Amino acid sequence: MDKIRFSRKSFLNSSLLASSLVIIPNFLNILGADSIEEINFAKQDPIGFAKYKGIENPIHQIKF
């Protein structure tokens, strides 16, 4: 039987890619951003982005 051998580096790279594909859509959903421009705006000014989305007190709207 031929066994496929993975190096540690290829395993870690594959794991990182798979985890990012799982995490990123959920993060974008929580953020509430609909486009790349909104994501960039949220990165630059999170409080301004929260006000833009209609959240008056963003500290009280933190999701866990």
mmCIF file as Biopython writes it, N, C-alpha, C and O atoms, coordinates in Angstrom:
data_model
#
loop_
_atom_site.group_PDB
_atom_site.id
_atom_site.type_symbol
_atom_site.label_atom_id
_atom_site.label_alt_id
_atom_site.label_comp_id
_atom_site.label_asym_id
_atom_site.label_entity_id
_atom_site.label_seq_id
_atom_site.pdbx_PDB_ins_code
_atom_site.Cartn_x
_atom_site.Cartn_y
_atom_site.Cartn_z
_atom_site.occupancy
_atom_site.B_iso_or_equiv
_atom_site.auth_seq_id
_atom_site.auth_asym_id
_atom_site.pdbx_PDB_model_num
ATOM 1   N N  . MET A ? 1  ? 0.829   -1.177 0.000  1.0 0.0 1  A 1 
ATOM 2   C CA . MET A ? 1  ? 0.000   0.000  0.000  1.0 0.0 1  A 1 
ATOM 3   C C  . MET A ? 1  ? 0.877   1.245  0.000  1.0 0.0 1  A 1 
ATOM 4   O O  . MET A ? 1  ? 1.788   1.368  0.819  1.0 0.0 1  A 1 
ATOM 5   N N  . ASP A ? 2  ? 0.611   2.135  -0.887 1.0 0.0 2  A 1 
ATOM 6   C CA . ASP A ? 2  ? 1.354   3.393  -0.919 1.0 0.0 2  A 1 
ATOM 7   C C  . ASP A ? 2  ? 0.731   4.372  0.068  1.0 0.0 2  A 1 
ATOM 8   O O  . ASP A ? 2  ? -0.476  4.612  0.068  1.0 0.0 2  A 1 
ATOM 9   N N  . LYS A ? 3  ? 1.571   4.910  0.879  1.0 0.0 3  A 1 
ATOM 10  C CA . LYS A ? 3  ? 1.109   5.928  1.822  1.0 0.0 3  A 1 
ATOM 11  C C  . LYS A ? 3  ? 1.548   7.289  1.316  1.0 0.0 3  A 1 
ATOM 12  O O  . LYS A ? 3  ? 2.683   7.470  0.874  1.0 0.0 3  A 1 
ATOM 13  N N  . ILE A ? 4  ? 0.644   8.227  1.387  1.0 0.0 4  A 1 
ATOM 14  C CA . ILE A ? 4  ? 0.971   9.595  1.003  1.0 0.0 4  A 1 
ATOM 15  C C  . ILE A ? 4  ? 1.567   10.268 2.223  1.0 0.0 4  A 1 
ATOM 16  O O  . ILE A ? 4  ? 0.988   10.245 3.309  1.0 0.0 4  A 1 
ATOM 17  N N  . ARG A ? 5  ? 2.718   10.861 2.032  1.0 0.0 5  A 1 
ATOM 18  C CA . ARG A ? 5  ? 3.393   11.507 3.149  1.0 0.0 5  A 1 
ATOM 19  C C  . ARG A ? 5  ? 3.316   13.012 2.971  1.0 0.0 5  A 1 
ATOM 20  O O  . ARG A ? 5  ? 3.573   13.551 1.894  1.0 0.0 5  A 1 
ATOM 21  N N  . PHE A ? 6  ? 2.960   13.663 4.047  1.0 0.0 6  A 1 
ATOM 22  C CA . PHE A ? 6  ? 2.919   15.119 4.072  1.0 0.0 6  A 1 
ATOM 23  C C  . PHE A ? 6  ? 4.068   15.634 4.914  1.0 0.0 6  A 1 
ATOM 24  O O  . PHE A ? 6  ? 4.430   15.052 5.937  1.0 0.0 6  A 1 
ATOM 25  N N  . SER A ? 7  ? 4.623   16.726 4.461  1.0 0.0 7  A 1 
ATOM 26  C CA . SER A ? 7  ? 5.606   17.379 5.311  1.0 0.0 7  A 1 
ATOM 27  C C  . SER A ? 7  ? 4.861   18.260 6.309  1.0 0.0 7  A 1 
ATOM 28  O O  . SER A ? 7  ? 3.693   18.591 6.103  1.0 0.0 7  A 1 
ATOM 29  N N  . ARG A ? 8  ? 5.519   18.625 7.355  1.0 0.0 8  A 1 
ATOM 30  C CA . ARG A ? 8  ? 4.907   19.492 8.363  1.0 0.0 8  A 1 
ATOM 31  C C  . ARG A ? 8  ? 4.509   20.829 7.745  1.0 0.0 8  A 1 
ATOM 32  O O  . ARG A ? 8  ? 3.449   21.376 8.046  1.0 0.0 8  A 1 
ATOM 33  N N  . LYS A ? 9  ? 5.374   21.342 6.878  1.0 0.0 9  A 1 
ATOM 34  C CA . LYS A ? 9  ? 5.105   22.632 6.242  1.0 0.0 9  A 1 
ATOM 35  C C  . LYS A ? 9  ? 3.856   22.572 5.361  1.0 0.0 9  A 1 
ATOM 36  O O  . LYS A ? 9  ? 3.021   23.474 5.419  1.0 0.0 9  A 1 
ATOM 37  N N  . SER A ? 10 ? 3.717   21.527 4.551  1.0 0.0 10 A 1 
ATOM 38  C CA . SER A ? 10 ? 2.540   21.435 3.684  1.0 0.0 10 A 1 
ATOM 39  C C  . SER A ? 10 ? 1.268   21.215 4.506  1.0 0.0 10 A 1 
ATOM 40  O O  . SER A ? 10 ? 0.203   21.713 4.143  1.0 0.0 10 A 1 
ATOM 41  N N  . PHE A ? 11 ? 1.373   20.478 5.598  1.0 0.0 11 A 1 
ATOM 42  C CA . PHE A ? 11 ? 0.222   20.282 6.471  1.0 0.0 11 A 1 
ATOM 43  C C  . PHE A ? 11 ? -0.218  21.602 7.086  1.0 0.0 11 A 1 
ATOM 44  O O  . PHE A ? 11 ? -1.411  21.906 7.099  1.0 0.0 11 A 1 
ATOM 45  N N  . LEU A ? 12 ? 0.724   22.390 7.595  1.0 0.0 12 A 1 
ATOM 46  C CA . LEU A ? 12 ? 0.382   23.673 8.210  1.0 0.0 12 A 1 
ATOM 47  C C  . LEU A ? 12 ? -0.188  24.650 7.188  1.0 0.0 12 A 1 
ATOM 48  O O  . LEU A ? 12 ? -1.136  25.377 7.485  1.0 0.0 12 A 1 
ATOM 49  N N  . ASN A ? 13 ? 0.382   24.670 5.990  1.0 0.0 13 A 1 
ATOM 50  C CA . ASN A ? 13 ? -0.144  25.545 4.940  1.0 0.0 13 A 1 
ATOM 51  C C  . ASN A ? 13 ? -1.569  25.157 4.568  1.0 0.0 13 A 1 
ATOM 52  O O  . ASN A ? 13 ? -2.426  26.027 4.412  1.0 0.0 13 A 1 
ATOM 53  N N  . SER A ? 14 ? -1.828  23.868 4.425  1.0 0.0 14 A 1 
ATOM 54  C CA . SER A ? 14 ? -3.171  23.401 4.084  1.0 0.0 14 A 1 
ATOM 55  C C  . SER A ? 14 ? -4.156  23.706 5.209  1.0 0.0 14 A 1 
ATOM 56  O O  . SER A ? 14 ? -5.294  24.098 4.952  1.0 0.0 14 A 1 
ATOM 57  N N  . SER A ? 15 ? -3.719  23.528 6.446  1.0 0.0 15 A 1 
ATOM 58  C CA . SER A ? 15 ? -4.580  23.811 7.590  1.0 0.0 15 A 1 
ATOM 59  C C  . SER A ? 15 ? -4.923  25.291 7.662  1.0 0.0 15 A 1 
ATOM 60  O O  . SER A ? 15 ? -6.071  25.645 7.930  1.0 0.0 15 A 1 
ATOM 61  N N  . LEU A ? 16 ? -3.953  26.153 7.429  1.0 0.0 16 A 1 
ATOM 62  C CA . LEU A ? 16 ? -4.191  27.593 7.453  1.0 0.0 16 A 1 
ATOM 63  C C  . LEU A ? 16 ? -5.178  27.999 6.371  1.0 0.0 16 A 1 
ATOM 64  O O  . LEU A ? 16 ? -6.080  28.799 6.619  1.0 0.0 16 A 1 
ATOM 65  N N  . LEU A ? 17 ? -5.014  27.457 5.185  1.0 0.0 17 A 1 
ATOM 66  C CA . LEU A ? 17 ? -5.925  27.775 4.083  1.0 0.0 17 A 1 
ATOM 67  C C  . LEU A ? 17 ? -7.343  27.306 4.400  1.0 0.0 17 A 1 
ATOM 68  O O  . LEU A ? 17 ? -8.300  28.052 4.197  1.0 0.0 17 A 1 
ATOM 69  N N  . ALA A ? 18 ? -7.483  26.092 4.889  1.0 0.0 18 A 1 
ATOM 70  C CA . ALA A ? 18 ? -8.815  25.555 5.205  1.0 0.0 18 A 1 
ATOM 71  C C  . ALA A ? 18 ? -9.483  26.356 6.313  1.0 0.0 18 A 1 
ATOM 72  O O  . ALA A ? 18 ? -10.676 26.645 6.232  1.0 0.0 18 A 1 
ATOM 73  N N  . SER A ? 19 ? -8.737  26.713 7.336  1.0 0.0 19 A 1 
ATOM 74  C CA . SER A ? 19 ? -9.340  27.474 8.438  1.0 0.0 19 A 1 
ATOM 75  C C  . SER A ? 19 ? -9.741  28.871 7.997  1.0 0.0 19 A 1 
ATOM 76  O O  . SER A ? 19 ? -10.758 29.394 8.454  1.0 0.0 19 A 1 
ATOM 77  N N  . SER A ? 20 ? -8.962  29.482 7.120  1.0 0.0 20 A 1 
ATOM 78  C CA . SER A ? 20 ? -9.334  30.821 6.648  1.0 0.0 20 A 1 
ATOM 79  C C  . SER A ? 20 ? -10.591 30.771 5.786  1.0 0.0 20 A 1 
ATOM 80  O O  . SER A ? 20 ? -11.389 31.708 5.807  1.0 0.0 20 A 1 
ATOM 81  N N  . LEU A ? 21 ? -10.777 29.694 5.030  1.0 0.0 21 A 1 
ATOM 82  C CA . LEU A ? 21 ? -11.990 29.569 4.223  1.0 0.0 21 A 1 
ATOM 83  C C  . LEU A ? 21 ? -13.227 29.385 5.091  1.0 0.0 21 A 1 
ATOM 84  O O  . LEU A ? 21 ? -14.333 29.742 4.684  1.0 0.0 21 A 1 
ATOM 85  N N  . VAL A ? 22 ? -13.045 28.835 6.273  1.0 0.0 22 A 1 
ATOM 86  C CA . VAL A ? 22 ? -14.167 28.643 7.185  1.0 0.0 22 A 1 
ATOM 87  C C  . VAL A ? 22 ? -14.449 29.907 7.980  1.0 0.0 22 A 1 
ATOM 88  O O  . VAL A ? 22 ? -15.613 30.233 8.218  1.0 0.0 22 A 1 
ATOM 89  N N  . ILE A ? 23 ? -13.420 30.623 8.395  1.0 0.0 23 A 1 
ATOM 90  C CA . ILE A ? 23 ? -13.572 31.756 9.300  1.0 0.0 23 A 1 
ATOM 91  C C  . ILE A ? 23 ? -13.991 33.039 8.583  1.0 0.0 23 A 1 
ATOM 92  O O  . ILE A ? 23 ? -14.820 33.782 9.109  1.0 0.0 23 A 1 
ATOM 93  N N  . ILE A ? 24 ? -13.452 33.316 7.417  1.0 0.0 24 A 1 
ATOM 94  C CA . ILE A ? 24 ? -13.662 34.607 6.749  1.0 0.0 24 A 1 
ATOM 95  C C  . ILE A ? 24 ? -15.135 34.902 6.446  1.0 0.0 24 A 1 
ATOM 96  O O  . ILE A ? 24 ? -15.585 36.010 6.735  1.0 0.0 24 A 1 
ATOM 97  N N  . PRO A ? 25 ? -15.913 33.960 5.875  1.0 0.0 25 A 1 
ATOM 98  C CA . PRO A ? 25 ? -17.327 34.316 5.624  1.0 0.0 25 A 1 
ATOM 99  C C  . PRO A ? 25 ? -18.095 34.644 6.905  1.0 0.0 25 A 1 
ATOM 100 O O  . PRO A ? 25 ? -18.937 35.542 6.905  1.0 0.0 25 A 1 
ATOM 101 N N  . ASN A ? 26 ? -17.817 33.934 7.981  1.0 0.0 26 A 1 
ATOM 102 C CA . ASN A ? 26 ? -18.488 34.210 9.250  1.0 0.0 26 A 1 
ATOM 103 C C  . ASN A ? 26 ? -18.092 35.588 9.769  1.0 0.0 26 A 1 
ATOM 104 O O  . ASN A ? 26 ? -18.943 36.328 10.262 1.0 0.0 26 A 1 
ATOM 105 N N  . PHE A ? 27 ? -16.822 35.939 9.666  1.0 0.0 27 A 1 
ATOM 106 C CA . PHE A ? 27 ? -16.356 37.248 10.114 1.0 0.0 27 A 1 
ATOM 107 C C  . PHE A ? 27 ? -17.029 38.365 9.319  1.0 0.0 27 A 1 
ATOM 108 O O  . PHE A ? 27 ? -17.442 39.369 9.900  1.0 0.0 27 A 1 
ATOM 109 N N  . LEU A ? 28 ? -17.145 38.207 8.010  1.0 0.0 28 A 1 
ATOM 110 C CA . LEU A ? 28 ? -17.783 39.231 7.184  1.0 0.0 28 A 1 
ATOM 111 C C  . LEU A ? 28 ? -19.262 39.359 7.514  1.0 0.0 28 A 1 
ATOM 112 O O  . LEU A ? 28 ? -19.813 40.458 7.459  1.0 0.0 28 A 1 
ATOM 113 N N  . ASN A ? 29 ? -19.905 38.264 7.851  1.0 0.0 29 A 1 
ATOM 114 C CA . ASN A ? 29 ? -21.310 38.312 8.233  1.0 0.0 29 A 1 
ATOM 115 C C  . ASN A ? 29 ? -21.487 39.073 9.540  1.0 0.0 29 A 1 
ATOM 116 O O  . ASN A ? 29 ? -22.403 39.887 9.657  1.0 0.0 29 A 1 
ATOM 117 N N  . ILE A ? 30 ? -20.634 38.826 10.518 1.0 0.0 30 A 1 
ATOM 118 C CA . ILE A ? 30 ? -20.707 39.523 11.801 1.0 0.0 30 A 1 
ATOM 119 C C  . ILE A ? 30 ? -20.409 41.006 11.615 1.0 0.0 30 A 1 
ATOM 120 O O  . ILE A ? 30 ? -21.058 41.856 12.224 1.0 0.0 30 A 1 
ATOM 121 N N  . LEU A ? 31 ? -19.429 41.312 10.777 1.0 0.0 31 A 1 
ATOM 122 C CA . LEU A ? 31 ? -19.054 42.699 10.537 1.0 0.0 31 A 1 
ATOM 123 C C  . LEU A ? 31 ? -20.190 43.481 9.887  1.0 0.0 31 A 1 
ATOM 124 O O  . LEU A ? 31 ? -20.347 44.674 10.147 1.0 0.0 31 A 1 
ATOM 125 N N  . GLY A ? 32 ? -20.972 42.831 9.057  1.0 0.0 32 A 1 
ATOM 126 C CA . GLY A ? 32 ? -22.083 43.491 8.390  1.0 0.0 32 A 1 
ATOM 127 C C  . GLY A ? 32 ? -21.659 44.233 7.139  1.0 0.0 32 A 1 
ATOM 128 O O  . GLY A ? 32 ? -22.417 45.058 6.628  1.0 0.0 32 A 1 
ATOM 129 N N  . ALA A ? 33 ? -20.475 43.963 6.638  1.0 0.0 33 A 1 
ATOM 130 C CA . ALA A ? 33 ? -19.979 44.638 5.443  1.0 0.0 33 A 1 
ATOM 131 C C  . ALA A ? 33 ? -20.510 43.935 4.200  1.0 0.0 33 A 1 
ATOM 132 O O  . ALA A ? 33 ? -20.529 42.706 4.125  1.0 0.0 33 A 1 
ATOM 133 N N  . ASP A ? 34 ? -20.936 44.724 3.237  1.0 0.0 34 A 1 
ATOM 134 C CA . ASP A ? 34 ? -21.489 44.174 2.012  1.0 0.0 34 A 1 
ATOM 135 C C  . ASP A ? 34 ? -20.524 44.235 0.834  1.0 0.0 34 A 1 
ATOM 136 O O  . ASP A ? 34 ? -20.755 43.581 -0.183 1.0 0.0 34 A 1 
ATOM 137 N N  . SER A ? 35 ? -19.460 45.002 0.951  1.0 0.0 35 A 1 
ATOM 138 C CA . SER A ? 35 ? -18.525 45.140 -0.160 1.0 0.0 35 A 1 
ATOM 139 C C  . SER A ? 35 ? -17.107 45.350 0.375  1.0 0.0 35 A 1 
ATOM 140 O O  . SER A ? 35 ? -16.903 45.542 1.574  1.0 0.0 35 A 1 
ATOM 141 N N  . ILE A ? 36 ? -16.157 45.313 -0.515 1.0 0.0 36 A 1 
ATOM 142 C CA . ILE A ? 36 ? -14.758 45.523 -0.153 1.0 0.0 36 A 1 
ATOM 143 C C  . ILE A ? 36 ? -14.557 46.946 0.369  1.0 0.0 36 A 1 
ATOM 144 O O  . ILE A ? 36 ? -13.765 47.168 1.284  1.0 0.0 36 A 1 
ATOM 145 N N  . GLU A ? 37 ? -15.273 47.904 -0.211 1.0 0.0 37 A 1 
ATOM 146 C CA . GLU A ? 37 ? -15.149 49.286 0.237  1.0 0.0 37 A 1 
ATOM 147 C C  . GLU A ? 37 ? -15.606 49.429 1.691  1.0 0.0 37 A 1 
ATOM 148 O O  . GLU A ? 37 ? -14.979 50.137 2.479  1.0 0.0 37 A 1 
ATOM 149 N N  . GLU A ? 38 ? -16.707 48.747 2.039  1.0 0.0 38 A 1 
ATOM 150 C CA . GLU A ? 38 ? -17.182 48.809 3.417  1.0 0.0 38 A 1 
ATOM 151 C C  . GLU A ? 38 ? -16.216 48.116 4.373  1.0 0.0 38 A 1 
ATOM 152 O O  . GLU A ? 38 ? -16.050 48.559 5.510  1.0 0.0 38 A 1 
ATOM 153 N N  . ILE A ? 39 ? -15.586 47.047 3.931  1.0 0.0 39 A 1 
ATOM 154 C CA . ILE A ? 39 ? -14.595 46.361 4.769  1.0 0.0 39 A 1 
ATOM 155 C C  . ILE A ? 39 ? -13.413 47.284 5.036  1.0 0.0 39 A 1 
ATOM 156 O O  . ILE A ? 39 ? -12.934 47.375 6.167  1.0 0.0 39 A 1 
ATOM 157 N N  . ASN A ? 40 ? -12.947 47.963 4.002  1.0 0.0 40 A 1 
ATOM 158 C CA . ASN A ? 40 ? -11.830 48.895 4.173  1.0 0.0 40 A 1 
ATOM 159 C C  . ASN A ? 40 ? -12.221 50.058 5.078  1.0 0.0 40 A 1 
ATOM 160 O O  . ASN A ? 40 ? -11.419 50.504 5.899  1.0 0.0 40 A 1 
ATOM 161 N N  . PHE A ? 41 ? -13.451 50.550 4.933  1.0 0.0 41 A 1 
ATOM 162 C CA . PHE A ? 41 ? -13.937 51.626 5.797  1.0 0.0 41 A 1 
ATOM 163 C C  . PHE A ? 41 ? -14.000 51.164 7.248  1.0 0.0 41 A 1 
ATOM 164 O O  . PHE A ? 41 ? -13.639 51.910 8.159  1.0 0.0 41 A 1 
ATOM 165 N N  . ALA A ? 42 ? -14.461 49.927 7.460  1.0 0.0 42 A 1 
ATOM 166 C CA . ALA A ? 42 ? -14.541 49.376 8.815  1.0 0.0 42 A 1 
ATOM 167 C C  . ALA A ? 42 ? -13.151 49.217 9.430  1.0 0.0 42 A 1 
ATOM 168 O O  . ALA A ? 42 ? -12.982 49.403 10.635 1.0 0.0 42 A 1 
ATOM 169 N N  . LYS A ? 43 ? -12.156 48.873 8.609  1.0 0.0 43 A 1 
ATOM 170 C CA . LYS A ? 43 ? -10.784 48.743 9.114  1.0 0.0 43 A 1 
ATOM 171 C C  . LYS A ? 43 ? -10.220 50.104 9.505  1.0 0.0 43 A 1 
ATOM 172 O O  . LYS A ? 43 ? -9.537  50.225 10.523 1.0 0.0 43 A 1 
ATOM 173 N N  . GLN A ? 44 ? -10.502 51.128 8.702  1.0 0.0 44 A 1 
ATOM 174 C CA . GLN A ? 44 ? -9.928  52.446 8.944  1.0 0.0 44 A 1 
ATOM 175 C C  . GLN A ? 44 ? -10.616 53.184 10.082 1.0 0.0 44 A 1 
ATOM 176 O O  . GLN A ? 44 ? -9.957  53.854 10.877 1.0 0.0 44 A 1 
ATOM 177 N N  . ASP A ? 45 ? -11.939 53.066 10.167 1.0 0.0 45 A 1 
ATOM 178 C CA . ASP A ? 45 ? -12.699 53.801 11.173 1.0 0.0 45 A 1 
ATOM 179 C C  . ASP A ? 45 ? -13.841 52.934 11.701 1.0 0.0 45 A 1 
ATOM 180 O O  . ASP A ? 45 ? -14.974 53.068 11.239 1.0 0.0 45 A 1 
ATOM 181 N N  . PRO A ? 46 ? -13.564 52.050 12.659 1.0 0.0 46 A 1 
ATOM 182 C CA . PRO A ? 46 ? -14.605 51.148 13.144 1.0 0.0 46 A 1 
ATOM 183 C C  . PRO A ? 46 ? -15.790 51.867 13.778 1.0 0.0 46 A 1 
ATOM 184 O O  . PRO A ? 46 ? -16.931 51.443 13.601 1.0 0.0 46 A 1 
ATOM 185 N N  . ILE A ? 47 ? -15.540 52.943 14.511 1.0 0.0 47 A 1 
ATOM 186 C CA . ILE A ? 47 ? -16.634 53.686 15.138 1.0 0.0 47 A 1 
ATOM 187 C C  . ILE A ? 47 ? -17.483 54.382 14.070 1.0 0.0 47 A 1 
ATOM 188 O O  . ILE A ? 47 ? -18.712 54.364 14.150 1.0 0.0 47 A 1 
ATOM 189 N N  . GLY A ? 48 ? -16.847 54.984 13.088 1.0 0.0 48 A 1 
ATOM 190 C CA . GLY A ? 48 ? -17.578 55.607 11.985 1.0 0.0 48 A 1 
ATOM 191 C C  . GLY A ? 48 ? -18.384 54.592 11.190 1.0 0.0 48 A 1 
ATOM 192 O O  . GLY A ? 48 ? -19.498 54.884 10.754 1.0 0.0 48 A 1 
ATOM 193 N N  . PHE A ? 49 ? -17.825 53.397 10.998 1.0 0.0 49 A 1 
ATOM 194 C CA . PHE A ? 49 ? -18.548 52.351 10.282 1.0 0.0 49 A 1 
ATOM 195 C C  . PHE A ? 49 ? -19.772 51.900 11.072 1.0 0.0 49 A 1 
ATOM 196 O O  . PHE A ? 49 ? -20.832 51.658 10.494 1.0 0.0 49 A 1 
ATOM 197 N N  . ALA A ? 50 ? -19.631 51.787 12.390 1.0 0.0 50 A 1 
ATOM 198 C CA . ALA A ? 50 ? -20.766 51.400 13.236 1.0 0.0 50 A 1 
ATOM 199 C C  . ALA A ? 50 ? -21.875 52.442 13.150 1.0 0.0 50 A 1 
ATOM 200 O O  . ALA A ? 50 ? -23.052 52.092 13.065 1.0 0.0 50 A 1 
ATOM 201 N N  . LYS A ? 51 ? -21.504 53.719 13.171 1.0 0.0 51 A 1 
ATOM 202 C CA . LYS A ? 51 ? -22.508 54.783 13.039 1.0 0.0 51 A 1 
ATOM 203 C C  . LYS A ? 51 ? -23.156 54.749 11.659 1.0 0.0 51 A 1 
ATOM 204 O O  . LYS A ? 51 ? -24.356 54.990 11.528 1.0 0.0 51 A 1 
ATOM 205 N N  . TYR A ? 52 ? -22.359 54.447 10.624 1.0 0.0 52 A 1 
ATOM 206 C CA . TYR A ? 52 ? -22.874 54.328 9.262  1.0 0.0 52 A 1 
ATOM 207 C C  . TYR A ? 52 ? -23.913 53.205 9.176  1.0 0.0 52 A 1 
ATOM 208 O O  . TYR A ? 52 ? -24.898 53.321 8.447  1.0 0.0 52 A 1 
ATOM 209 N N  . LYS A ? 53 ? -23.692 52.131 9.913  1.0 0.0 53 A 1 
ATOM 210 C CA . LYS A ? 53 ? -24.624 51.002 9.916  1.0 0.0 53 A 1 
ATOM 211 C C  . LYS A ? 53 ? -25.795 51.213 10.870 1.0 0.0 53 A 1 
ATOM 212 O O  . LYS A ? 53 ? -26.691 50.372 10.938 1.0 0.0 53 A 1 
ATOM 213 N N  . GLY A ? 54 ? -25.802 52.327 11.608 1.0 0.0 54 A 1 
ATOM 214 C CA . GLY A ? 54 ? -26.921 52.654 12.463 1.0 0.0 54 A 1 
ATOM 215 C C  . GLY A ? 54 ? -26.775 52.200 13.902 1.0 0.0 54 A 1 
ATOM 216 O O  . GLY A ? 54 ? -27.755 52.193 14.647 1.0 0.0 54 A 1 
ATOM 217 N N  . ILE A ? 55 ? -25.582 51.824 14.304 1.0 0.0 55 A 1 
ATOM 218 C CA . ILE A ? 55 ? -25.347 51.425 15.686 1.0 0.0 55 A 1 
ATOM 219 C C  . ILE A ? 55 ? -24.901 52.659 16.443 1.0 0.0 55 A 1 
ATOM 220 O O  . ILE A ? 55 ? -23.819 53.191 16.192 1.0 0.0 55 A 1 
ATOM 221 N N  . GLU A ? 56 ? -25.720 53.113 17.360 1.0 0.0 56 A 1 
ATOM 222 C CA . GLU A ? 56 ? -25.427 54.348 18.081 1.0 0.0 56 A 1 
ATOM 223 C C  . GLU A ? 56 ? -24.299 54.183 19.094 1.0 0.0 56 A 1 
ATOM 224 O O  . GLU A ? 56 ? -23.425 55.045 19.187 1.0 0.0 56 A 1 
ATOM 225 N N  . ASN A ? 57 ? -24.305 53.112 19.839 1.0 0.0 57 A 1 
ATOM 226 C CA . ASN A ? 57 ? -23.271 52.872 20.833 1.0 0.0 57 A 1 
ATOM 227 C C  . ASN A ? 57 ? -22.602 51.534 20.510 1.0 0.0 57 A 1 
ATOM 228 O O  . ASN A ? 57 ? -23.044 50.499 21.007 1.0 0.0 57 A 1 
ATOM 229 N N  . PRO A ? 58 ? -21.545 51.532 19.690 1.0 0.0 58 A 1 
ATOM 230 C CA . PRO A ? 58 ? -20.955 50.290 19.200 1.0 0.0 58 A 1 
ATOM 231 C C  . PRO A ? 58 ? -20.389 49.404 20.304 1.0 0.0 58 A 1 
ATOM 232 O O  . PRO A ? 58 ? -20.291 48.192 20.115 1.0 0.0 58 A 1 
ATOM 233 N N  . ILE A ? 59 ? -20.017 49.966 21.442 1.0 0.0 59 A 1 
ATOM 234 C CA . ILE A ? 59 ? -19.470 49.157 22.529 1.0 0.0 59 A 1 
ATOM 235 C C  . ILE A ? 59 ? -20.528 48.192 23.053 1.0 0.0 59 A 1 
ATOM 236 O O  . ILE A ? 59 ? -20.204 47.076 23.457 1.0 0.0 59 A 1 
ATOM 237 N N  . HIS A ? 60 ? -21.791 48.615 23.047 1.0 0.0 60 A 1 
ATOM 238 C CA . HIS A ? 60 ? -22.873 47.742 23.517 1.0 0.0 60 A 1 
ATOM 239 C C  . HIS A ? 60 ? -23.285 46.706 22.490 1.0 0.0 60 A 1 
ATOM 240 O O  . HIS A ? 60 ? -24.018 45.773 22.818 1.0 0.0 60 A 1 
ATOM 241 N N  . GLN A ? 61 ? -22.833 46.846 21.263 1.0 0.0 61 A 1 
ATOM 242 C CA . GLN A ? 61 ? -23.238 45.935 20.194 1.0 0.0 61 A 1 
ATOM 243 C C  . GLN A ? 61 ? -22.187 44.884 19.863 1.0 0.0 61 A 1 
ATOM 244 O O  . GLN A ? 61 ? -22.285 44.230 18.825 1.0 0.0 61 A 1 
ATOM 245 N N  . ILE A ? 62 ? -21.184 44.705 20.717 1.0 0.0 62 A 1 
ATOM 246 C CA . ILE A ? 62 ? -20.144 43.714 20.449 1.0 0.0 62 A 1 
ATOM 247 C C  . ILE A ? 62 ? -20.756 42.322 20.523 1.0 0.0 62 A 1 
ATOM 248 O O  . ILE A ? 62 ? -21.445 41.980 21.484 1.0 0.0 62 A 1 
ATOM 249 N N  . LYS A ? 63 ? -20.491 41.523 19.488 1.0 0.0 63 A 1 
ATOM 250 C CA . LYS A ? 63 ? -21.016 40.160 19.438 1.0 0.0 63 A 1 
ATOM 251 C C  . LYS A ? 63 ? -19.910 39.188 19.832 1.0 0.0 63 A 1 
ATOM 252 O O  . LYS A ? 63 ? -18.742 39.376 19.493 1.0 0.0 63 A 1 
ATOM 253 N N  . PHE A ? 64 ? -20.301 38.160 20.544 1.0 0.0 64 A 1 
ATOM 254 C CA . PHE A ? 64 ? -19.338 37.124 20.927 1.0 0.0 64 A 1 
ATOM 255 C C  . PHE A ? 64 ? -19.568 35.885 20.125 1.0 0.0 64 A 1 
ATOM 256 O O  . PHE A ? 64 ? -18.857 34.895 20.300 1.0 0.0 64 A 1 
#
